[in-house]
Amino acid sequence: MDNKKTETAIDINNNEEKVRLAIFDVDYTLTKKETLIEFYKFMLSKNPKLIRFLPKVLITGILYAFKIYDAHASKESFIKFIDGIKEEEMKVLVKQFYEEKLSKILYIDAINTMRNLKEKGCKIYLISASAEFYLNELYNIDIVDKIIGTRFTCKDGIYGRKIEGKNCKGEEKVIRLMQVLKEENLNVDFKNSYMYSDSLSDLPLFKLVGNPYLINYRKNHESIEKLTWR
């Protein structure tokens, strides 16, 4: 099929319509910086008292680097500063975060690639280990079809640092993706789908698609093409 492909393709063998996905990681793939750190810095600018969490943030980073904390425990420890924030207040905060910070750290090349693939009929999926409650602001990018991220508890309208389910990283990204596809009754042409990430931690998603790309990756990889984005 040529560049005039529509969003769906017909599988001749089973006569079912199939969609093609363009899947993007977020941190250091779509964005130039780590979004959770940027969110903490943003929150600190709104409430300087949150500086009391800085030692915890630094210690958490060290423990994670030395593999004393796994990614799940590290993230819950790091994001303790959201404990007690009401849902309505968080909606206002994440909107401001997008406008003031998140929208300004996006790679132009990433956005252009997303638009190009959207025009060719792909559905644009963002799948990230970062917090879904602020990543949802990336729906402001009008070509984004679905955002999947790590979920945090929001009980009785109040946010907490505990992860709901599992950290959306590695194999968990594939599990979450398959759940969404099942819920939305989508049949995917993975062979002609795309995956973009800066990290080999996304190898499970890379293996799922026919067109994997490593973004700004410093080492050589025998089977995955590298792209440089600015």
C-alpha positions in Angstrom: 0.0 0.0 0.0 1.3 3.5 -0.8 1.1 6.8 1.1 -2.6 7.0 0.4 -3.3 4.3 3.0 -6.3 4.9 5.1 -6.4 4.4 8.8 -7.6 0.8 8.3 -6.3 -2.0 6.1 -8.2 -5.1 5.1 -6.7 -8.5 6.1 -7.4 -10.6 3.1 -7.1 -13.8 5.1 -9.8 -13.1 7.7 -11.5 -10.1 6.1 -11.1 -8.0 9.3 -10.1 -4.4 9.3 -6.8 -3.7 10.8 -5.3 -0.4 12.1 -1.7 0.6 12.1 -0.2 2.2 15.2 2.6 4.7 15.7 3.7 4.2 19.3 5.9 6.8 21.1 7.6 6.7 24.4 7.5 10.1 26.1 10.5 10.9 28.3 13.6 11.7 26.1 11.6 10.4 23.0 8.8 13.0 22.7 10.4 15.3 25.3 13.9 16.7 25.8 13.7 16.2 29.6 12.4 13.9 32.3 8.8 14.8 32.8 8.5 13.8 36.4 11.5 15.9 37.4 10.0 18.8 35.4 6.7 18.3 37.2 8.4 18.4 40.6 10.2 21.6 39.6 6.9 23.1 38.4 5.2 22.2 41.7 8.1 23.6 43.6 7.7 26.9 41.8 4.0 27.0 42.9 4.7 25.9 46.4 8.3 26.5 47.7 7.5 24.5 50.8 7.9 21.4 48.7 11.6 21.9 48.9 11.4 19.7 52.0 11.0 16.7 49.6 14.3 17.5 47.8 16.5 15.4 50.0 14.0 12.5 49.5 14.2 13.0 45.8 18.0 12.9 45.8 18.2 9.9 48.0 15.6 8.1 45.9 17.6 8.7 42.8 20.8 7.3 44.4 19.0 4.2 45.7 17.5 3.6 42.3 20.9 4.1 40.6 22.5 1.4 42.9 19.5 -0.9 42.3 18.4 -0.8 46.0 15.0 0.5 44.9 13.3 -0.9 41.8 11.5 1.5 39.5 8.1 0.9 41.2 9.4 1.7 44.7 11.5 4.6 43.5 8.6 6.3 41.7 6.3 6.0 44.7 9.0 7.5 46.9 9.8 10.3 44.5 6.3 11.4 43.9 5.3 11.7 47.6 4.8 15.4 47.0 1.4 14.8 45.4 0.0 13.2 48.6 -3.2 15.0 49.6 -3.8 17.0 46.5 -7.5 17.2 45.6 -8.5 16.1 42.2 -10.0 19.5 41.1 -6.8 21.2 42.2 -4.7 18.7 40.3 -6.7 19.4 37.1 -5.7 23.0 37.3 -2.1 22.3 38.2 -1.5 19.8 35.3 -3.1 22.3 32.8 -0.7 24.9 34.0 2.2 22.4 33.9 1.4 21.7 30.2 1.2 25.3 29.3 4.3 26.5 31.2 6.6 23.5 31.0 5.6 20.4 29.1 4.6 22.0 25.9 8.0 23.7 25.7 10.2 20.6 25.9 8.7 18.7 23.0 11.0 17.6 20.2 9.9 19.3 16.9 11.1 16.2 15.0 8.8 14.0 17.2 5.8 16.2 16.5 6.5 16.2 12.8 6.9 12.5 12.7 3.6 12.0 14.5 1.9 14.3 12.1 3.4 12.6 9.1 2.3 9.1 10.3 -1.1 10.4 11.3 -1.5 11.7 7.7 -0.6 8.2 6.5 -3.4 6.6 8.5 -1.7 5.5 11.7 -3.2 5.9 15.2 -0.9 7.8 17.5 -0.3 6.1 20.8 1.8 7.5 23.6 2.9 4.8 26.1 5.1 5.9 29.1 6.2 5.0 32.6 5.5 8.6 33.6 2.3 9.6 35.5 -0.8 9.4 33.4 -2.5 12.2 35.3 -0.3 14.8 33.8 0.6 13.0 30.6 -3.1 13.3 29.7 -2.4 16.9 29.0 -0.6 15.7 25.8 -4.1 15.2 24.4 -3.7 18.9 23.6 -1.6 17.7 20.7 -4.6 17.2 18.4 -3.2 14.1 16.6 -2.8 12.0 19.7 -5.3 9.1 19.9 -4.4 7.4 23.1 -2.2 8.0 26.2 -1.2 5.2 28.5 0.9 5.9 31.6 1.5 4.8 35.2 -1.6 5.4 37.2 -1.6 6.7 40.8 -4.3 6.3 43.3 -7.0 8.9 43.6 -9.3 7.9 46.5 -12.3 10.0 47.4 -11.0 12.7 45.1 -7.6 12.9 46.7 -4.3 11.9 45.0 -1.8 9.7 46.7 1.7 8.5 45.8 0.8 4.8 45.5 0.8 3.3 42.1 -2.4 1.7 40.9 -1.6 -1.6 39.4 2.0 -1.8 38.1 4.6 0.7 36.9 4.0 1.1 33.1 7.5 0.0 32.1 9.0 -2.7 29.9 6.6 -5.7 29.4 3.9 -3.9 31.4 3.6 -1.4 28.4 2.7 -4.3 26.1 0.2 -5.7 28.7 -1.5 -2.2 29.0 -1.5 -1.7 25.3 -3.2 -5.1 24.7 -5.8 -4.3 27.3 -6.7 -1.0 25.6 -6.9 -2.7 22.2 -9.2 -5.4 23.6 -11.4 -2.7 25.2 -11.6 -0.7 22.0 -12.0 -3.8 19.9 -9.1 -2.9 17.6 -7.3 -5.3 15.4 -3.8 -4.1 14.8 -1.5 -4.6 11.9 1.7 -4.8 14.0 3.9 -5.7 11.1 3.3 -2.3 9.5 3.2 -0.4 12.8 5.9 1.8 14.3 7.6 2.2 17.7 9.8 5.1 18.8 11.8 5.1 22.1 15.1 6.3 23.4 15.6 3.2 25.5 16.0 -0.6 25.1 13.8 -0.9 28.2 11.1 -0.7 25.5 12.4 -3.8 23.8 9.1 -5.6 24.3 7.3 -2.9 22.3 10.1 -2.8 19.7 9.7 -6.6 19.1 6.0 -6.1 18.7 6.2 -3.9 15.6 7.8 -4.1 12.1 9.2 -0.6 12.2 11.2 0.1 15.5 13.4 3.2 15.9 15.8 4.2 18.7 15.8 8.0 19.3 19.1 9.8 20.1 20.6 6.5 21.2 24.4 6.7 21.7 25.3 3.1 21.0 24.9 1.0 17.9 22.2 -1.6 17.8 22.3 -4.3 15.2 18.6 -4.6 14.5 17.0 -1.2 15.4 17.6 1.9 13.3 18.7 5.0 15.1 17.2 8.5 14.5 18.5 11.8 15.8 15.7 14.2 17.0 16.0 17.9 17.9 
